[in-house]
Each structure stands twice: as C-alpha cells, then as structure tokens.
Amino acid sequence: MIENKKADIPIGKWIKCPKCKEILYKEDVKNNYSICPKCNNYFRLSSRRRIEQIVDKNTFKEFELDVESKDPLNMPEYLNKIEGLRQKTGLKEAVKCGIGKINGSEAIVCAMDSNFFMGSMGYVVGEYITYSMEEAIKRKLPIVIFTVSGGARMQEGIISLMQMAKTSSAVSKLNENGILYISVLTDPTYGGVTASFATLGDIILAEPGTMIGFAGKRVIEQTINEKLPENFQSSEFLFEHGFIDKIVERKDLKDTISKIITMSRGDYNG
C-alpha cells in the first residue's frame, strides 16, 4: 500500500518571485525589505508595510477624513467593489496618510497602495493628498509621498481628473510656503498621478526598476510610429535623462529621506 504523503508546507508561507520564478519563504522576503534574495526583484509594498519601513515605530498617527467615494457615472457595482476592497485589505482607500517621525524628524507621510484599485486616484485619494499638504503647511513640516498608481480612477470620470489640478495646486501652496516636498516614485507610477503631484516634488526619488510614465510604452509607440528603447520609462532611463534626482535602494530610503529633511533644516553635520 502506497501512502499519500502531502508536502509539509504551511499554506500562505511561500511566495513565487514573478521575475526569477523562485519559490521563496515569505519571512525571508519580508526580512529582506520585500526584495527577492535570489534576483533582487522588488515586490510591491502595501501602504502599511511601507510606513513600517520608513516611519519610526509607534510614531505614526493616521489622518481620518470624513469623505466617501463618489459614483458620478453610476458605474455598475463600483461602490460595492470599493466596499469589498475595504473588507479585503483593511484600507479605507488607495492611500494612507498621517504624521510620524523619520529617524526622529517629524514629517507628514503618505503611502499609496496598489492593492486598492491599483492605487488609482479618485475623489477620496485627491482629498487625502491635498489635506496632507495643507497639514504640512499648517504644521510647517516636510511632506513625503510614496506613489504607486495606475493613474486617475476612470470610474469617477471628470471628478478623478479634477484631482490632478487640485493636488497640483496644493503643491504650489507648498512652494509658496517653503515646505519641503519629497516625492518617492515606486513601481508602477502612471497616468494622472505622474502628470500631477508625483512629479512636482522638490526632490524626486525612485526605487530601482520602477516603471514611470503617463501612457504605456505600447500606446506611445502606436501613436508616434516609432520603436522606443527597451528600458524606456524605467527609473534608470529617467534618471539618465534628468527626470528624477536619485535612484535609492529600498534599504537606504529611510536614511536618505532623513538626511534630506535634516539638510533642509540646515543642521546636517554628516
């Protein structure tokens, strides 16, 4: 009699790297800043994990706004899908914003989340980003925004596109008040988010291998009838062409942001 032996692998303890296809132990990946230890592929971070990596422990206080998503186009099941995502992810919307400390320096921090409608920007996201910038001005604190997005949320039509102007206007107010704004682009950052607040930072950082753009590569090629470079829209390509200021490895992001904030205050000694 042949026994039917099942592999003793705990459910949910393993993850497959989409780049090298290796099966990895989740805890090892987590302890490596959510980077594949085999091929150095960057896994996308939830807003919660991003804040855990950047903000000092037990210092983050999340903003809670009394705003709800709109359904101006009466899209079938749109609001039901939002409620389903809330229950599944534990998020209210596609961005988490609040105040915390980064290596002891107080700052406003926003982290977008690809697990919620691919980080798309609708009315609520626009409100949170704008409110966070207004709080940065009010408190005279630097603001750091981590972007990950497919762009404007088209289920909300013109309302989503209006968030581009609203957030851009808020950035202008940051500039008028001399408030430092650090934008950190993570994979992917596209569409209306790229075309608004994501690329208006005083300092623009990006993680290695981040894809950044407005429209996708194939759409652009079809529009201009030309073949684009293989690494077109990667953070490395954009850095070479002066679009971003620095590519920073994930493990170095907290210290890099902390140093920029310290230098902006004029008391950096290192």
Disulfide bonds with the S-S distance in Angstrom:
none
